[in-house]
Amino acid sequence: MASAGLNKAREKMAAAGVDPVAIDTFAHYYRLLEHGETGMIPESTIDPVDVESLGSVEVSDEDAAAAIRSTAVIKLNGGLGTSMGMDRAKSLLCVRRGLSFLDVIARQVLHLRTQYDATLPMIFMNSFRTSADTMAALARYDGLPVEGLPLEFLQNKEPKLLAKDLTPVSYPKDPDLEWCPPGHGDLYTALRGTGLLDQLIAAGYERVFVSNSDNLGAVPDPKIAGWFATTGAPFAIEAVRRTPSDRKGGHFARRKNDGRLVLRETAQTPKADQEALADLDRHRYCSTNNIWFDLAAMKHALDVRDGILGLPLIRNVKNVDPGDKSTPEVIQVETAMGAAIEVFDGARLIEVGRDRFVPVKTTNDLLVLRSDVYDLGQDFVLDQVANDVPFVDLDGDFYKLVGEFDKRFPEGAPSMRKASSLKVEGDWTFGKGVQVVGDVELTARSAQRVAADTVLADGTDH
């Protein structure tokens, strides 16, 4: 018999028009939560993994072209960029030459269609909050929609649960904050619930490439499509070597008891194992969230599980208003898209270059992306022209929010092609044509300006 808390959550979701498949999936995780499931993956239960490299893989031009012609592309586009002070789709942020993430993504796909004579449908998984903005921005690309397929489908939503009793939280001050997305693992639930999974199969597509809209490095690459198709694998994830900036993030491992690949997120790592999580020599690979899966294999896996893939639970504890620590503590029930790797026998990993993983999570990342560290080619693919991507650390008091960040770079980003790192403390505004060379640190107690054409170089005092 369902608990009172679960019944209330079910009623709330049904009243909000949430898809029945998503409600059943939520109920599955609610029961796990009730029974004390934490989703933790102790270090003692896993081994490190070795990963084959794309650079050592041979794929014929014919296999690459054939694979990309039977591939569909999904972009995860539900984020608002609230951590950077945005209240609309993060993918609308201007990144290069007046182009937004959405502009670059659309042009990447349109170019590939021409180059490979491929249909290559692109479909956005939007949230209720990003749908209208995104569809309005894409309206200028009238050649983007593919006949018979939608340009978007919506991710689901679920109630936040009070930590003290697992009942749906009530927050009349801002009812929107009573809801949260179920994490990227909702992709599979939403694909099935909307009927899109069946539509793609009926239209003759064999596989899907999924990536985040804030990662412009995630182009649907024909060589990787060809590799994936010829392996016969049901599911694969592009992995990259972890760097010091990835110490606190998740990683791949192999489960000892059944040999399956797993993706362990930070929230699934016990406190006692945090040191092992941060060990870059032991756990060398992290996920790009660039995922390939076989459509027929995904349909079969969902069908035999009655629509519930059974991804590991992520128990995310937050405040109902994340910006106000005095508001009630809630649990958000989440799953990770990449965790589906453990569902499939024969799932694979492939190591790719860091140029396929250029996520923008902060304005630090945005400054590098807007700089001359990257070129944007005629194919709208990001080419890293600097030897290394510089480390950037901007003072959060002045640069965290996009509006404030933009004010301090009114003439655009400085040249960072020769930079190793840029650390800014205090309030600095940058003039036109500034260059950063080597390791540069700026410190100020009052508002300062870097004059136009200044070369900020290693070892100079600022």
C-alpha positions as CSV (number, residue, x, y, z in Angstrom):
1,M,0.0,0.0,0.0
2,A,1.3,3.4,-1.0
3,S,2.3,5.8,1.8
4,A,0.3,9.0,2.4
5,G,3.3,11.1,1.1
6,L,3.5,9.2,-2.1
7,N,-0.3,9.4,-2.7
8,K,-0.1,13.2,-2.2
9,A,2.8,13.4,-4.6
10,R,1.0,11.3,-7.2
11,E,-2.1,13.5,-6.9
12,K,-0.1,16.7,-7.2
13,M,1.7,15.4,-10.4
14,A,-1.5,14.2,-12.0
15,A,-3.2,17.5,-11.3
16,A,-0.3,19.3,-13.0
17,G,-0.7,17.1,-16.1
18,V,2.5,15.2,-15.6
19,D,2.8,12.1,-17.9
20,P,1.7,8.8,-16.2
21,V,5.0,7.1,-17.2
22,A,6.8,9.9,-15.3
23,I,4.5,9.5,-12.3
24,D,5.2,5.8,-12.1
25,T,8.9,6.4,-12.4
26,F,8.8,8.9,-9.6
27,A,6.9,6.4,-7.4
28,H,9.6,3.8,-8.0
29,Y,12.2,6.2,-6.6
30,Y,10.0,7.4,-3.8
31,R,9.7,3.8,-2.5
32,L,13.5,3.5,-2.7
33,L,13.8,6.7,-0.7
34,E,11.3,5.4,1.9
35,H,13.3,2.2,2.4
36,G,16.4,4.2,3.2
37,E,18.1,3.8,-0.2
38,T,20.9,6.5,-0.5
39,G,22.2,5.6,-3.9
40,M,25.7,5.5,-2.5
41,I,28.5,3.6,-4.3
42,P,31.3,2.8,-1.8
43,E,34.9,2.6,-3.1
44,S,35.1,-1.0,-1.9
45,T,32.5,-2.0,-4.5
46,I,34.2,-0.7,-7.6
47,D,37.5,-0.9,-9.6
48,P,39.1,1.7,-11.9
49,V,38.5,1.4,-15.7
50,D,40.7,1.6,-18.8
51,V,39.2,3.2,-21.8
52,E,40.0,2.8,-25.5
53,S,40.9,6.1,-27.3
54,L,39.1,7.5,-30.4
55,G,42.5,8.4,-31.8
56,S,43.4,4.6,-32.0
57,V,40.2,3.6,-33.7
58,E,39.9,3.1,-37.5
59,V,36.6,4.0,-39.1
60,S,36.1,4.0,-42.8
61,D,34.6,7.1,-44.5
62,E,31.7,4.8,-45.7
63,D,30.9,3.6,-42.2
64,A,31.0,7.2,-40.9
65,A,28.8,8.6,-43.6
66,A,26.3,5.7,-43.3
67,A,26.1,6.0,-39.5
68,I,25.5,9.8,-39.4
69,R,22.7,9.3,-42.0
70,S,20.8,7.1,-39.6
71,T,21.5,9.2,-36.5
72,A,19.2,11.6,-34.7
73,V,20.4,14.4,-32.3
74,I,19.0,15.4,-29.0
75,K,20.1,18.5,-27.1
76,L,19.4,18.8,-23.4
77,N,18.1,22.3,-23.1
78,G,16.2,22.6,-19.8
79,G,18.5,24.9,-17.9
80,L,17.9,28.5,-17.1
81,G,21.4,29.5,-16.1
82,T,20.0,30.7,-12.7
83,S,23.5,30.4,-11.1
84,M,24.7,33.1,-13.6
85,G,21.7,35.3,-12.8
86,M,19.6,34.3,-15.9
87,D,15.9,33.8,-16.0
88,R,15.6,32.4,-19.5
89,A,17.1,29.5,-21.4
90,K,20.9,29.5,-20.8
91,S,21.4,28.5,-24.4
92,L,20.3,32.0,-25.5
93,L,23.6,33.4,-24.1
94,C,25.7,35.1,-26.7
95,V,29.0,33.1,-27.1
96,R,30.7,34.2,-30.4
97,R,30.2,37.0,-33.0
98,G,26.7,37.7,-31.9
99,L,25.7,34.1,-32.0
100,S,24.1,32.2,-29.1
101,F,24.6,28.6,-28.1
102,L,21.4,27.8,-30.1
103,D,22.7,29.6,-33.2
104,V,26.0,27.7,-33.2
105,I,24.3,24.3,-32.5
106,A,21.7,24.8,-35.3
107,R,24.4,25.8,-37.8
108,Q,26.6,22.9,-36.8
109,V,23.8,20.5,-37.7
110,L,22.8,22.3,-40.9
111,H,26.4,22.1,-42.1
112,L,26.6,18.4,-41.4
113,R,23.4,17.7,-43.3
114,T,24.8,19.3,-46.4
115,Q,28.2,17.7,-46.0
116,Y,26.9,14.2,-45.6
117,D,23.5,14.4,-47.4
118,A,22.0,13.4,-44.1
119,T,18.6,14.2,-42.6
120,L,20.1,14.4,-39.1
121,P,17.1,15.6,-37.2
122,M,17.8,17.8,-34.2
123,I,15.4,17.7,-31.3
124,F,15.6,19.8,-28.1
125,M,14.5,18.4,-24.7
126,N,13.2,21.6,-23.1
127,S,11.7,22.4,-19.8
128,F,8.5,24.3,-19.2
129,R,10.6,27.3,-18.6
130,T,12.9,27.1,-21.6
131,S,10.4,26.0,-24.3
132,A,8.9,29.3,-25.5
133,D,12.3,31.2,-25.5
134,T,14.0,28.4,-27.4
135,M,11.4,27.8,-30.0
136,A,11.2,31.6,-30.7
137,A,15.0,31.7,-31.2
138,L,15.0,28.7,-33.5
139,A,12.2,30.1,-35.7
140,R,14.8,31.9,-37.9
141,Y,16.1,28.5,-39.0
142,D,13.1,27.4,-41.1
143,G,15.2,24.5,-42.5
144,L,15.9,23.0,-39.1
145,P,12.7,21.0,-38.4
146,V,12.4,17.5,-40.0
147,E,9.1,16.6,-41.4
148,G,7.2,14.1,-39.2
149,L,9.3,14.8,-36.1
150,P,9.0,17.5,-33.5
151,L,11.7,20.1,-32.8
152,E,11.2,19.8,-29.1
153,F,9.8,17.6,-26.4
154,L,9.4,18.5,-22.7
155,Q,11.2,17.1,-19.7
156,N,9.0,16.1,-16.8
157,K,8.8,17.7,-13.4
158,E,8.3,16.3,-10.0
159,P,7.5,17.7,-6.5
160,K,10.3,18.5,-4.0
161,L,9.8,16.5,-0.9
162,L,10.1,17.8,2.7
163,A,13.2,16.1,4.2
164,K,11.4,15.6,7.5
165,D,8.5,13.5,6.3
166,L,8.8,13.0,2.5
167,T,5.5,14.9,1.7
168,P,5.4,17.3,-1.2
169,V,6.5,20.7,-0.1
170,S,4.1,23.7,-0.1
171,Y,5.5,27.1,-0.8
172,P,2.8,29.6,-1.6
173,K,5.3,32.5,-1.9
174,D,6.6,31.0,-5.1
175,P,4.7,27.8,-6.2
176,D,7.1,27.2,-9.0
177,L,9.8,26.4,-6.4
178,E,7.6,23.4,-5.2
179,W,8.8,21.6,-8.4
180,C,12.1,20.4,-9.7
181,P,13.3,18.5,-12.8
182,P,14.1,14.8,-12.2
183,G,17.7,15.1,-13.5
184,H,18.9,14.2,-17.0
185,G,17.9,10.6,-16.5
186,D,14.4,11.8,-17.2
187,L,15.4,11.8,-20.9
188,Y,14.5,8.1,-21.3
189,T,11.2,8.5,-19.4
190,A,10.2,11.5,-21.5
191,L,11.3,9.9,-24.8
192,R,8.9,7.0,-24.0
193,G,6.1,8.9,-22.5
194,T,5.9,11.4,-25.4
195,G,6.0,8.6,-28.0
196,L,9.1,10.1,-29.6
197,L,11.1,6.9,-29.1
198,D,8.6,5.0,-31.3
199,Q,8.5,7.9,-33.8
200,L,12.2,7.8,-34.4
201,I,12.3,4.1,-34.8
202,A,9.3,4.2,-37.2
203,A,11.1,6.9,-39.2
204,G,14.1,4.6,-39.7
205,Y,16.6,6.1,-37.3
206,E,18.9,3.6,-35.6
207,R,20.7,5.6,-32.9
208,V,20.6,8.9,-31.0
209,F,23.4,11.2,-30.0
210,V,22.6,13.2,-26.9
211,S,24.5,16.1,-25.4
212,N,24.1,19.3,-23.3
213,S,23.3,22.5,-25.2
214,D,25.9,24.4,-23.2
215,N,28.7,22.2,-24.6
216,L,29.6,23.5,-28.1
217,G,32.3,20.8,-28.4
218,A,29.6,18.2,-28.6
219,V,29.1,18.0,-32.4
220,P,27.5,14.9,-33.8
221,D,30.8,13.5,-35.1
222,P,30.5,11.0,-38.0
223,K,33.7,9.1,-36.9
224,I,32.2,8.4,-33.5
225,A,28.8,7.5,-35.0
226,G,30.7,5.1,-37.3
227,W,32.7,3.6,-34.4
228,F,29.5,3.2,-32.3
229,A,27.5,1.6,-35.2
230,T,30.3,-0.9,-36.0
231,T,30.8,-2.0,-32.4
232,G,27.2,-3.2,-32.2
233,A,27.1,-1.7,-28.7
234,P,23.7,-0.7,-27.3
235,F,25.0,2.3,-25.4
236,A,28.2,4.3,-25.2
237,I,29.5,7.5,-23.5
238,E,32.4,9.7,-24.5
239,A,34.9,10.0,-21.7
240,V,37.7,12.5,-21.1
241,R,40.8,12.3,-18.8
242,R,40.1,14.0,-15.6
243,T,42.0,17.2,-14.7
244,P,42.5,18.9,-11.4
245,S,39.3,20.9,-12.1
246,D,37.4,17.6,-12.2
247,R,38.5,16.4,-8.8
248,K,35.1,17.0,-7.2
249,G,33.2,15.6,-10.1
250,G,31.9,12.1,-11.0
251,H,33.9,9.4,-12.7
252,F,33.6,6.0,-14.4
253,A,34.3,2.7,-12.7
254,R,33.6,-1.0,-13.0
255,R,31.4,-2.7,-10.4
256,K,33.1,-5.7,-8.8
257,N,30.1,-7.9,-8.3
258,D,28.9,-8.0,-12.0
259,G,31.6,-6.3,-14.1
260,R,29.2,-3.6,-15.3
261,L,30.4,-0.1,-16.1
262,V,29.0,2.5,-13.7
263,L,29.1,6.3,-13.5
264,R,29.6,7.4,-9.9
265,E,28.5,11.0,-9.2
266,T,29.8,13.1,-6.3
267,A,26.4,12.8,-4.5
268,Q,26.8,9.0,-4.6
269,T,30.2,8.9,-3.0
270,P,30.3,8.3,0.8
271,K,32.2,10.9,2.8
272,A,34.8,8.3,3.7
273,D,35.6,7.8,0.0
274,Q,36.0,11.5,-1.0
275,E,39.7,11.1,-1.1
276,A,39.4,8.2,-3.6
277,L,36.9,10.2,-5.7
278,A,39.5,13.0,-6.0
279,D,42.4,10.6,-6.9
280,L,43.1,11.4,-10.6
281,D,45.6,8.5,-10.9
282,R,43.1,5.9,-9.7
283,H,39.9,7.1,-11.4
284,R,41.1,8.7,-14.6
285,Y,38.0,9.3,-16.7
286,C,34.9,11.4,-16.3
287,S,31.8,11.8,-18.4
288,T,31.3,14.5,-21.1
289,N,27.5,13.8,-21.0
290,N,27.9,13.0,-24.7
291,I,25.9,9.8,-25.1
292,W,25.1,7.5,-27.9
293,F,22.4,4.8,-27.7
294,D,20.8,2.3,-30.0
295,L,17.1,3.1,-30.3
296,A,15.9,-0.5,-30.6
297,A,18.0,-1.5,-27.6
298,M,16.6,1.4,-25.5
299,K,13.0,0.5,-26.5
300,H,13.5,-3.1,-25.5
301,A,15.1,-2.2,-22.1
302,L,12.2,0.2,-21.3
303,D,9.6,-2.3,-22.5
304,V,10.8,-5.2,-20.4
305,R,11.0,-2.8,-17.3
306,D,7.5,-1.3,-17.8
307,G,9.0,2.0,-18.7
308,I,11.2,2.3,-15.6
309,L,14.9,1.9,-16.6
310,G,15.9,1.6,-12.9
311,L,18.8,4.1,-12.9
312,P,20.5,4.6,-9.5
313,L,18.9,7.0,-7.2
314,I,20.5,10.4,-6.5
315,R,19.2,11.9,-3.3
316,N,19.8,15.6,-3.6
317,V,19.2,17.6,-0.4
318,K,18.6,21.3,-0.9
319,N,16.4,24.2,0.4
320,V,13.1,24.7,-1.2
321,D,14.4,28.1,-2.3
322,P,18.0,27.3,-3.1
323,G,18.9,31.0,-2.6
324,D,17.5,31.1,0.9
325,K,19.0,28.8,3.5
326,S,16.2,29.6,6.0
327,T,13.6,27.9,3.8
328,P,12.6,24.2,4.5
329,E,15.1,21.4,3.6
330,V,13.8,19.3,0.8
331,I,14.9,16.2,-1.1
332,Q,15.0,16.2,-4.9
333,V,14.9,12.7,-6.3
334,E,17.2,12.7,-9.3
335,T,18.9,10.3,-11.8
336,A,21.8,10.8,-14.1
337,M,21.5,10.2,-17.8
338,G,24.9,8.5,-18.0
339,A,24.0,6.1,-15.3
340,A,22.1,4.1,-17.9
341,I,25.5,2.7,-18.9
342,E,25.1,0.0,-16.2
343,V,21.7,-1.1,-17.6
344,F,23.1,-2.4,-20.8
345,D,25.3,-5.5,-21.4
346,G,28.1,-4.6,-23.8
347,A,28.0,-0.8,-23.1
348,R,31.2,1.0,-24.1
349,L,33.3,4.0,-23.3
350,I,35.5,5.9,-25.8
351,E,38.1,8.4,-24.8
352,V,37.8,11.7,-26.8
353,G,39.8,14.9,-26.8
354,R,39.0,17.7,-24.4
355,D,37.8,19.7,-27.4
356,R,34.5,17.7,-27.3
357,F,33.9,18.8,-23.7
358,V,33.7,22.6,-23.4
359,P,30.8,23.1,-20.9
360,V,29.9,26.5,-19.7
361,K,28.8,26.3,-16.1
362,T,30.1,29.7,-14.9
363,T,31.2,33.1,-16.3
364,N,34.8,31.8,-15.9
365,D,34.0,29.3,-18.6
366,L,32.1,31.9,-20.6
367,L,35.2,34.2,-20.7
368,V,37.4,31.4,-22.2
369,L,34.7,30.5,-24.7
370,R,34.4,34.1,-25.9
371,S,38.1,34.6,-26.1
372,D,40.5,33.7,-28.9
373,V,41.4,30.3,-27.2
374,Y,38.9,28.9,-29.8
375,D,38.2,29.6,-33.4
376,L,34.8,29.1,-34.9
377,G,35.2,27.5,-38.4
378,Q,33.0,27.6,-41.4
379,D,31.5,24.4,-40.1
380,F,30.7,26.1,-36.8
381,V,32.8,23.6,-34.9
382,L,35.0,25.0,-32.1
383,D,38.7,24.6,-32.9
384,Q,41.0,25.0,-29.9
385,V,43.9,27.1,-31.2
386,A,45.7,27.7,-27.9
387,N,48.0,24.9,-26.7
388,D,46.1,24.7,-23.4
389,V,42.9,26.0,-22.1
390,P,43.7,28.7,-19.4
391,F,42.4,28.4,-15.9
392,V,40.2,31.4,-15.1
393,D,39.0,32.5,-11.6
394,L,37.0,35.7,-11.6
395,D,35.9,37.4,-8.3
396,G,32.3,36.2,-7.7
397,D,31.3,39.5,-6.1
398,F,31.7,41.3,-9.5
399,Y,31.6,38.7,-12.2
400,K,29.3,35.8,-11.2
401,L,26.2,37.2,-12.8
402,V,26.1,37.6,-16.6
403,G,24.9,41.2,-16.5
404,E,27.7,42.3,-14.2
405,F,30.2,40.2,-16.1
406,D,29.3,41.8,-19.5
407,K,29.6,45.3,-18.0
408,R,33.3,44.6,-17.1
409,F,34.1,43.3,-20.6
410,P,32.3,45.9,-22.7
411,E,34.7,45.5,-25.7
412,G,34.7,41.7,-25.5
413,A,37.0,39.1,-24.0
414,P,40.8,39.8,-23.8
415,S,43.2,37.7,-25.9
416,M,43.9,34.6,-23.9
417,R,45.6,32.4,-26.5
418,K,49.0,32.7,-24.7
419,A,47.5,32.7,-21.2
420,S,48.0,30.0,-18.6
421,S,45.8,31.4,-15.9
422,L,43.9,34.6,-15.0
423,K,42.9,35.3,-11.5
424,V,40.9,38.5,-10.8
425,E,40.2,39.8,-7.3
426,G,38.2,43.0,-7.0
427,D,36.4,45.1,-9.6
428,W,38.3,45.4,-12.9
429,T,36.9,46.6,-16.2
430,F,38.8,45.5,-19.3
431,G,39.4,47.8,-22.3
432,K,39.7,46.8,-26.0
433,G,42.6,44.7,-27.2
434,V,43.9,43.5,-23.8
435,Q,46.2,40.5,-23.9
436,V,46.8,38.0,-21.1
437,V,50.1,36.2,-21.3
438,G,51.2,33.4,-18.9
439,D,50.0,33.5,-15.3
440,V,48.3,36.8,-14.4
441,E,46.8,37.9,-11.1
442,L,44.9,41.2,-10.7
443,T,44.0,42.5,-7.2
444,A,42.2,45.7,-6.4
445,R,40.4,47.2,-3.4
446,S,38.5,49.8,-5.5
447,A,37.2,49.8,-9.1
448,Q,40.1,49.7,-11.6
449,R,40.4,49.6,-15.4
450,V,42.8,47.8,-17.6
451,A,43.6,50.2,-20.4
452,A,43.1,49.3,-24.1
453,D,45.9,47.3,-25.7
454,T,47.5,46.5,-22.4
455,V,49.6,43.3,-22.3
456,L,49.1,41.6,-18.9
457,A,52.1,39.3,-18.6
458,D,53.6,36.8,-16.3
459,G,55.3,38.3,-13.2
460,T,54.1,41.9,-13.6
461,D,52.5,43.5,-10.5
462,H,48.9,44.5,-11.0
